């Protein structure tokens, strides 16, 4: 059975640099009726377990380690036996949320994850966070960008561990080079496509946000 993409929205808070904000997060489940991976275990491990419906969870993949994207990861791992995978450059952020529990494995640029006969390639796309990654699944015509690229522009770079020129480089060199019809599945909000976002790159650079 071919892999498919399922979408769950969970709600909670995001805290960094002394501030806390209410947020809704996209949780993505990629797999078939037998096995799956979860991209970003946000807020509610029980809801994610329910959405998995007994399927074998092969990995909990973290696009980056802001607390709203990883706060449910250890509980989801404990409930399913799946490893939590994170790019090592985001360990300082991870430790702000989970100081006593390290991830189980590392993500590396170019690494391939496989689930339900479908391959997802890890693209290191820093800027929003040092260890931010995107996951490109060409067979599904989609890329999971976390908080690197949204409908309407790049992710925020105004807080600790972030850098605007770096996120622009990541988007230009790693994401906008993908086929224009590629669906961009984001960490928050609506999906978009590479082709819809690419023409605005120069405007984002001018705005410098």
C-alpha positions as CSV (number, residue, x, y, z in Angstrom):
1,X,0.0,0.0,0.0
2,X,1.3,3.4,-0.9
3,X,2.3,5.9,1.7
4,X,-0.1,8.8,2.4
5,X,0.1,12.0,4.4
6,X,-2.3,12.6,7.3
7,X,-2.6,15.9,9.2
8,X,-3.4,16.6,12.8
9,X,-3.6,20.0,14.5
10,X,-2.7,20.3,18.2
11,X,-2.7,23.4,20.4
12,X,-0.6,24.6,23.2
13,X,2.1,27.2,23.9
14,X,5.5,28.2,22.5
15,X,8.0,29.7,25.0
16,X,11.4,31.3,24.3
17,X,13.4,34.2,25.5
18,X,11.0,34.9,28.4
19,X,7.8,35.1,26.4
20,X,5.0,32.6,25.9
21,X,2.4,32.5,23.1
22,X,-0.6,30.4,22.3
23,X,0.0,28.3,19.1
24,X,-1.6,25.7,16.9
25,X,0.8,23.2,15.4
26,X,0.6,20.9,12.4
27,X,1.5,17.3,13.1
28,X,2.2,15.3,10.0
29,X,1.8,11.5,9.8
30,X,3.4,9.7,6.9
31,X,2.8,6.1,6.3
32,X,0.3,3.4,5.3
33,X,-2.1,1.2,7.3
34,X,0.8,-0.7,8.9
35,X,3.6,1.8,9.7
36,X,4.2,5.5,10.0
37,X,6.6,8.3,11.0
38,X,5.5,11.4,12.8
39,X,6.9,14.8,11.8
40,X,6.9,17.1,14.9
41,X,5.2,15.7,18.1
42,X,3.5,18.8,19.3
43,X,1.6,19.3,22.5
44,X,-0.6,16.2,22.7
45,X,1.0,12.7,22.6
46,X,-2.4,11.0,23.3
47,X,-4.0,12.7,20.3
48,X,-1.1,11.5,18.1
49,X,-1.3,8.0,19.4
50,X,-5.0,8.0,18.7
51,X,-4.4,9.2,15.1
52,X,-1.8,6.4,14.6
53,X,-4.5,3.9,15.4
54,X,-2.2,1.1,16.4
55,X,0.2,1.4,13.5
56,X,3.9,0.8,14.2
57,X,5.6,4.2,14.6
58,X,9.1,4.0,13.1
59,X,10.4,7.4,14.2
60,X,9.4,10.7,15.7
61,X,11.2,13.3,13.5
62,X,11.8,16.8,14.8
63,X,12.1,19.5,12.2
64,X,13.6,21.7,15.0
65,X,13.7,21.8,18.8
66,X,11.5,24.7,19.7
67,X,9.3,23.5,22.6
68,X,6.0,23.6,20.7
69,X,7.5,21.1,18.2
70,X,9.1,18.7,20.6
71,X,7.1,19.0,23.9
72,X,5.2,15.7,23.3
73,X,8.1,13.8,21.7
74,X,9.3,11.9,24.8
75,X,5.8,10.9,25.8
76,X,5.1,9.7,22.2
77,X,8.3,7.8,22.1
78,X,7.5,6.1,25.5
79,X,4.0,5.2,24.3
80,X,5.2,3.7,21.0
81,X,8.8,2.6,21.3
82,X,9.8,4.9,18.4
83,X,13.1,6.8,18.5
84,X,13.2,10.6,18.6
85,X,15.4,12.0,15.8
86,X,16.9,15.5,15.9
87,X,19.7,17.4,14.1
88,X,22.5,17.7,16.7
89,X,22.8,21.5,16.0
90,X,19.5,21.9,17.8
91,X,20.5,20.1,21.0
92,X,20.9,23.4,23.0
93,X,17.2,24.2,22.2
94,X,16.1,20.7,23.0
95,X,17.8,20.8,26.4
96,X,15.7,23.9,27.3
97,X,12.6,21.7,27.1
98,X,14.0,18.3,28.0
99,X,17.1,18.7,30.0
100,X,17.1,15.1,31.3
101,X,16.2,13.3,28.2
102,X,18.3,13.4,25.0
103,X,17.0,12.5,21.6
104,X,17.6,8.8,20.5
105,X,19.3,9.5,17.2
106,X,20.6,12.3,15.0
107,X,19.4,13.6,11.7
108,X,22.0,14.6,9.1
109,X,21.8,16.4,5.8
110,X,21.3,14.0,2.9
111,X,20.1,11.2,5.2
112,X,17.2,9.1,3.9
113,X,14.3,7.9,6.1
114,X,12.1,5.1,4.7
115,X,8.5,4.3,5.7
116,X,5.9,2.4,3.8
117,X,8.1,2.1,0.8
118,X,8.6,5.8,0.6
119,X,11.8,7.7,1.1
120,X,12.1,11.1,2.8
121,X,15.4,12.9,2.4
122,X,16.7,15.1,5.2
123,X,17.6,18.7,4.1
124,X,19.4,20.8,6.7
125,X,17.7,24.1,6.4
126,X,19.0,26.3,9.3
127,X,18.0,29.8,10.1
128,X,14.8,29.6,12.2
129,X,16.9,27.3,14.4
130,X,20.5,26.0,13.9
131,X,19.4,22.4,13.4
132,X,16.3,23.0,11.5
133,X,15.6,20.4,8.8
134,X,13.1,19.8,6.0
135,X,12.0,16.4,4.8
136,X,11.6,16.0,1.1
137,X,9.4,13.1,-0.2
138,X,9.6,13.2,-4.0
139,X,7.3,10.2,-4.5
140,X,4.6,12.1,-2.6
141,X,5.4,15.4,-4.2
142,X,5.8,17.1,-0.9
143,X,8.3,18.7,1.5
144,X,7.8,19.1,5.2
145,X,9.4,22.4,6.1
146,X,8.7,22.9,9.8
147,X,9.1,26.6,10.5
148,X,11.6,27.3,7.7
149,X,9.1,28.2,4.9
150,X,5.4,29.1,5.3
151,X,2.7,30.2,2.9
152,X,3.8,33.8,2.6
153,X,7.4,33.8,3.6
154,X,10.2,32.5,5.8
155,X,9.9,31.5,9.4
156,X,10.6,34.0,12.2
157,X,14.2,34.9,13.0
158,X,13.8,37.5,15.7
159,X,14.6,35.3,18.7
160,X,17.6,33.4,20.1
161,X,19.3,30.8,17.9
162,X,17.9,32.3,14.7
163,X,19.4,34.2,11.8
164,X,17.6,35.8,8.9
165,X,20.4,35.6,6.2
166,X,20.8,31.9,7.0
167,X,17.1,31.1,6.6
168,X,17.1,33.0,3.2
169,X,20.1,30.9,2.1
170,X,18.4,27.7,3.2
171,X,15.1,28.6,1.3
172,X,16.9,29.7,-1.8
173,X,19.4,26.9,-2.1
174,X,17.6,23.9,-0.5
175,X,13.9,24.5,-1.0
176,X,13.2,26.7,-4.0
177,X,15.3,24.4,-6.1
178,X,12.7,21.6,-5.7
179,X,10.0,21.2,-8.4
180,X,7.6,24.1,-8.4
181,X,4.6,21.8,-8.0
182,X,6.0,20.4,-4.7
183,X,3.5,20.8,-1.8
184,X,5.0,22.6,1.2
185,X,3.6,21.2,4.4
186,X,4.4,23.7,7.2
187,X,4.7,23.6,10.9
188,X,1.8,26.1,11.4
189,X,-1.0,27.2,9.1
190,X,-1.9,26.4,5.6
191,X,0.1,24.4,3.0
192,X,1.5,26.0,-0.1
193,X,3.7,25.1,-3.1
194,X,7.3,25.8,-4.0
195,X,6.1,27.5,-7.2
196,X,3.7,29.8,-5.2
197,X,6.4,31.0,-2.9
198,X,9.5,31.3,-5.2
199,X,8.6,34.6,-6.9
200,X,8.5,36.4,-3.5
201,X,12.1,35.6,-2.5
202,X,13.5,39.0,-3.5
203,X,10.7,40.8,-1.6
204,X,11.4,38.8,1.5
205,X,15.0,39.8,1.3
206,X,14.0,43.5,1.0
207,X,11.7,43.3,3.9
208,X,14.4,41.5,5.9
209,X,12.0,40.1,8.4
